Amino acid sequence: MRLKLALRGIWERASIYLPIILMGILALGTYWLASNTPIFSLPEGEKPARHEPDYFMRRFEVKTFDATGRLKSEVVGMEARHYPDTDTLEIDKARIRSFSEDGRMTVATANRALSNSDGSEVQLFGNAIVVRDATVDANGNPMPRFEMRSEFLHAFMNTERVRTHLPVVMTRGGDQFAGDSMDFDNLDRVMNLNGRVRGQLVPKVVKP
């Protein structure tokens, strides 16, 4: 019973930081919104396009800024390909940095990333890692380093969900918890870990 309550407390604390992770993943999709994405139309009567890229970039780096000039996100990749038949963008060796309004940084990396046209769905494939370094909140309270690792992460931005059908490991400070699959609902603040669920809790050191 005590272990169950302790694990429940960890999930509740961890859920506080998952929205920040969502912001980091979302940076991949927002880069291609609006004027940044060329629009290609098929001539009348032409057959639907095959699944072949219509444009690509190599060794690119794209930064987005807000109205005040503050850096909001940075997307770096070895190569990016746009597929007109599915209107998706695929990036090899993707590295995404996202900055919150208070300057906190979240970094997402993966061997391959795939985003739909409006950025509402973003998938990270192969060695997917999302990290938010340790920092302090507005009240000066410490916020431990948070890391999520899996071979696949699928973020649904409109419904604020993150899923994976593959094993996932999450680390917060010295605590670590893992499962064979995960479904996180940020709106309801519910995290489901399935399969072989494991947790390791490091007791807090109380100073005399």
C-alpha positions in Angstrom: 0.0 0.0 0.0 2.8 2.4 0.9 4.6 1.6 -2.4 1.4 2.3 -4.3 0.9 5.6 -2.6 4.5 6.6 -3.2 4.4 5.7 -6.9 1.1 7.6 -7.2 2.8 10.6 -5.7 5.7 10.4 -8.2 3.3 10.2 -11.1 1.5 13.3 -9.9 4.7 15.2 -9.5 6.0 14.1 -12.9 2.8 15.2 -14.6 3.6 18.7 -13.8 6.6 18.7 -16.2 5.0 16.7 -19.1 3.4 19.9 -20.5 6.9 21.3 -20.9 7.9 18.2 -22.8 4.9 18.6 -25.1 6.2 22.1 -25.8 9.6 20.8 -26.8 8.1 18.2 -29.2 5.6 20.8 -30.6 8.6 22.9 -31.8 9.1 20.4 -34.6 5.7 21.0 -36.0 5.4 24.8 -35.5 8.6 25.4 -37.5 6.7 24.4 -40.7 3.5 26.3 -40.1 2.2 29.2 -42.1 4.7 31.0 -44.3 7.6 28.6 -43.6 6.1 25.8 -45.6 5.8 26.1 -49.4 2.4 25.1 -50.8 2.5 22.9 -53.9 -0.7 22.3 -55.9 -1.2 19.6 -58.6 -2.1 20.7 -62.1 -5.7 19.9 -62.9 -6.1 16.3 -64.1 -2.7 15.2 -62.9 -2.6 11.8 -61.0 -2.1 11.8 -57.2 1.5 12.1 -56.2 3.5 9.0 -55.3 5.2 8.8 -51.9 8.3 10.7 -53.1 9.7 13.9 -51.7 9.0 17.1 -53.7 11.7 19.1 -51.9 14.4 18.6 -49.3 17.0 20.4 -47.2 20.4 19.1 -46.0 22.3 20.1 -42.8 19.8 22.8 -42.0 19.1 24.9 -38.9 15.9 26.9 -38.4 15.2 29.2 -35.5 11.9 30.9 -34.6 11.5 34.0 -32.5 8.6 35.8 -30.9 7.5 39.4 -31.5 10.1 40.7 -29.0 13.0 38.8 -30.6 13.2 36.1 -28.0 14.3 32.7 -29.3 11.3 30.3 -29.0 12.6 27.2 -30.8 15.4 25.8 -32.9 15.2 22.8 -35.2 18.4 21.2 -36.5 18.6 18.1 -38.8 20.9 16.3 -41.2 18.2 16.2 -43.9 14.5 17.1 -44.2 12.1 15.7 -46.8 8.5 16.9 -47.6 6.1 14.3 -49.0 3.2 15.9 -50.9 0.9 12.8 -50.9 0.7 12.7 -47.1 1.7 16.4 -46.5 4.3 15.3 -43.9 7.8 16.4 -43.1 10.4 13.8 -42.2 13.7 14.9 -40.5 16.8 12.7 -40.0 18.9 13.2 -36.9 16.4 15.7 -35.5 17.4 18.0 -32.6 14.8 20.4 -31.3 15.3 23.0 -28.6 12.3 24.8 -27.1 12.4 27.7 -24.7 9.5 28.6 -22.3 8.5 32.2 -21.6 10.7 32.1 -18.4 13.7 30.8 -20.3 13.6 27.1 -19.4 14.9 24.9 -22.2 13.6 21.5 -23.3 15.6 19.4 -25.8 14.2 16.6 -27.9 16.4 14.4 -30.1 15.7 11.3 -32.3 17.1 9.4 -35.2 14.1 10.4 -37.2 11.1 12.7 -36.7 7.8 12.9 -38.6 5.3 15.8 -38.4 2.0 16.2 -40.2 1.2 19.5 -42.0 -0.3 21.5 -39.1 2.0 20.1 -36.3 -0.9 18.5 -34.5 0.8 15.1 -34.5 4.6 14.6 -34.1 6.4 11.3 -34.0 9.9 10.6 -32.8 11.5 7.4 -34.0 14.7 5.7 -32.8 16.6 6.7 -29.6 13.9 9.3 -28.8 15.1 11.4 -25.8 13.4 14.4 -24.3 15.3 16.3 -21.5 14.5 19.3 -19.4 17.5 20.3 -17.3 17.4 21.0 -13.6 16.3 24.6 -12.8 14.2 26.5 -10.2 10.6 27.7 -10.5 9.4 31.3 -10.1 9.3 30.8 -6.3 12.9 29.6 -6.1 12.0 26.0 -5.6 14.3 23.4 -7.2 12.9 21.5 -10.2 15.0 18.3 -10.8 16.2 17.2 -14.2 13.5 15.3 -16.1 14.3 12.8 -18.9 12.1 10.5 -21.0 13.6 7.8 -23.2 11.9 5.4 -25.7 12.4 4.1 -29.2 9.1 5.8 -30.2 7.1 8.7 -28.9 3.9 10.0 -30.5 2.5 13.4 -29.4 -1.0 14.5 -30.2 -0.9 18.3 -29.7 -4.6 19.2 -29.9 -5.6 16.7 -27.3 -2.4 17.0 -25.3 -1.6 13.3 -25.3 1.7 11.4 -25.5 1.7 7.7 -26.3 4.2 4.9 -27.0 3.6 1.2 -27.5 7.3 0.6 -26.8 9.2 0.5 -23.5 9.7 3.9 -21.9 12.0 5.1 -19.0 11.4 8.4 -17.2 13.8 9.9 -14.7 13.1 12.8 -12.4 16.1 13.7 -10.3 17.1 10.4 -8.6 13.8 8.8 -9.1 13.1 6.5 -12.1 10.1 4.7 -13.3 9.5 2.6 -16.4 6.9 0.5 -18.3 6.4 -1.5 -21.5 4.1 1.2 -22.9 2.7 4.5 -21.9 -0.4 6.7 -22.4 -0.3 10.2 -20.9 -3.3 12.5 -20.9 -2.2 16.0 -19.9 -5.7 17.5 -19.8 -6.9 14.9 -17.3 -3.4 14.6 -15.7 -3.5 10.8 -16.0 -0.5 8.7 -16.8 -0.9 5.0 -17.6 2.1 2.7 -17.6 1.4 -0.8 -18.7 3.2 -4.1 -18.8 6.2 -4.6 -16.5 6.0 -1.4 -14.5 9.0 -0.6 -12.3 9.8 2.3 -10.0 12.8 3.3 -8.0 12.3 6.1 -5.4 15.3 7.8 -3.8 14.4 9.0 -0.3 14.8 12.7 0.3 17.7 13.8 2.6 16.4 15.9 5.5 19.0 18.3 6.7 19.2 18.6 10.5 
